[in-house]
């Protein structure tokens, strides 16, 4: 089942980056634009797996002098507060 709880997003992003850093080309520039005060209601394990998959995909396409950016911001949704999270890279496609 789901184990959802409210937690800060930034440490989840940092953990996922640590787990995938060795799969990225050594000169990959990583930019993290995630406010420290941004909390999300999430199943930590499932969320980390999705984030790791996105980072691994980015790592596979950026090549030398690649850039990966992770950005998040608070969103107002019909159901209440939420967050949008984006993983961008400068690889082809």
N, C-alpha and C positions, 0 to 999 in steps of 0.2 A: 504494500500500500504506500500511499504518499506520506511523507514526513515533512509537512510544510511548517516552516516557522519564519519569523521575521528576523532578518539579519542584514548587516551592512554589506553592500555590493562590492566595495573596493577590495576587501580581503579575499573574496571569492575569485575576483579577476586576477589578483596577484598570485593566488595559489595555482590557478589554471596556467598562468604564464610560466611559473616555475616548472610545472610539469611538462611543458611543451618547448621550453627554451632550447633544449639540446637538439630538437628536431629542426630548428631554424638555421638558415645560413648564419655564420658567425657575425657578419656585419649588418644584420637586420636591425633597423631602427624601430623601436617600439614606443608608441605614444599612448599613454593612458589618460583619458579625460573623464574621470569618474569622481564625482563629488564624494568626499568622505562621509557626508551626512545623509547619503542616499541609501535608504533601507528598502529591501524588497521582501515580499512574502513568498517563500520559495522552498521547494524540495532540494536541499543542497546537493545531494548526490546526482540527481537528474540534471540539475542546472549546470553543474560542473562538467558533466559529460558532454552536454550540448556545446558549452563554451570551449572545451578542449577540442571537440570535433571541428569547430569553426577555426580555431587557431591552427590546428594541424592542416586543414585545407589551405589556409593562407600561407603557412610555412612551405607548403609544397609548390606554390606558384610564384612566390616573390622573387626568387633568384638572388643574384648578388646585388648589394646596395638596396635591398628591399625595405619597404616600410609597411608596418602593420599598426593600425590605429584602433583602439577600443574606446568608444565614447558612450556615455549614458546620461540620461537626464530624466527628471521627474515629468510625468504626464498626468493630465486630468482626463480620466476616462468616464464613461457613462456609469460604470460600477463604482467609481471612486478614484482614489489615487493609484497610479501605476508608474511604470518606468519603461523607457525605450532604451534598448541597448544595441549598438551597431559595432560590427567587426569589419573593418575595411582594410584592403591591401592594394598595393600598386602593381600587382602582377597582371599579366594579360587576361582579358576577358572579364 
